Amino acid sequence: MYNILNNTQEIASVDDIYHDYLSSFQFLCKQVKRIGDLNDGGWDVCFDEPFKVKTNHCLVYSFGIGDKWSFDDEMAAVYGCEVHSFDPSINQSSHRRSDKVWFHNKGIDGQDKIHHPKPKPPMMAPSTPWIMNTLRTIRTDLGHLSRHIDILKMDVEKSEWLALPDMLTSHMLDDVGQLFVEFHWKVEPQRFKTIEKLIVLRSLYDAGFRIFYSHKNTRTIYKYRSNLKERVFCYEVYFINIKYV
C-alpha cells in the first residue's frame, strides 16, 4: 500500500499509521461535487471521466440512512440514478420511496445472518431483529451481479469493518466505480485490533481503490489518555477504483 503501511519503523505508532492513512490523498479528482446536504447527509462525488455518473444510466447503493435522505434523493432526482437504500435500524418496511429510490429493510455485513440489536434506553424494549446480508447476497437478490455499481456508500456504525473484507474476498467491489465509507474506530487502547483495520485498508488499496478526498468528523474528537493528543473517531473517506482509468 506504499510507505504509510510498509515502512512502519518510520511511523511513531500504529495510531499514527491509521490516522495518517485515512487523511491521505492518493488520486486527484478535479471535479468534486457535493450531492445532498452541505452538512451531515451529503457526500462528495467525483465527476471526472471515466468515473462520472452517466445521467439516467447509473446505479447507486446507499447503506446507512437514518433520517438523511438528501444524497439518495438527489442522485435519483437530478441524475436519474437507480438508487437502493438500506437501513434496518430505522423501523421502516421495505418500500419504493420514489420513482427511482427503493428502500430495503436490511443491512450490510460480512455474512448472512439475523442480528439482535441491544435494547435502547429509556424504554429498553426488545428491538426488532435485523436482516443482515453480504453484498453478494444483496446483488444476487436484486439481479445486479452483472451490473456496474457507480457509487457504493456506507455509513454503518462500525459494520464497515465486517462487510469490507467479505466484499473484497468475494470480488464484489471489482465493478464499483466509487466507494464512500465513513470509518468508525477509536484506536486507543485497542492497538492490536487496529492492525486488522490496517489490513483491510491495505486490501482496498491492493484492489485498486485510491482516496480522492477525506473528511474528518470534528464532532467526534477525543483525546488519547497517554499523551492527550486529539484524534477523531470518524472519517468520511472517498475512493475511486483505478481499474476504470
Disulfide bonds with the S-S distance in Angstrom:
Cys29-Cys46 2.10
Cys58-Cys81 1.97
